[in-house]
């Protein structure tokens, strides 16, 4: 059986780190994921999906992600029921994240994410470029970007493939 979910979307609000009575870190947050299709004459719609992260993953999310930030989530779909304060039974579907990661979206030079939800920092506007780490020249690795076909050998076609 397989239960795998991979999502990419924007955080709807800032995640808040909580701790269980046993001292385990946990955070719950919701992401907005755009649907891949748009009907003509309508705006693009989004689905809002609840995510749960535990331990180091929860601490990572709370430290580096904020409202409006793009996030990639890899996890498992989980369902549960609970009884609300008014006595009604509630049914919840959420993704329990195994891994979360940045999406490669640029951040502001101050190190924080542009806090205006839905409008990440524009890439068309001039920005100050952050300092980038450059490896010392003595340890530079060879580059194959300027290679040619002469750098490769032809493979004999009569040999059996190893797989």
Number of C-alpha atoms within 10 A of each C-alpha: 3 5 8 13 14 14 15 18 21 21 24 19 16 17 21 15 18 16 12 8 7 6 9 12 17 21 19 20 19 21 25 20 17 15 10 8 9 11 8 7 6 7 9 12 13 13 12 14 17 15 21 18 25 20 14 12 19 23 18 15 24 20 12 14 20 22 20 22 27 24 20 17 22 17 20 16 15 13 10 9 10 11 10 9 7 6 8 9 10 10 10 10 13 18 23 21 21 15 13 19 16 15 13 9 12 15 14 14 12 9 10 12 21 19 15 11 15 15 10 17 16 10 9 6 7 7 11 9 8 11 7 6 6 7 9 7 7 6 7 9 8 6 7 8 6 5 9 8 7 7 7 8 7 7 7 7 7 6 7 7 6 4 3
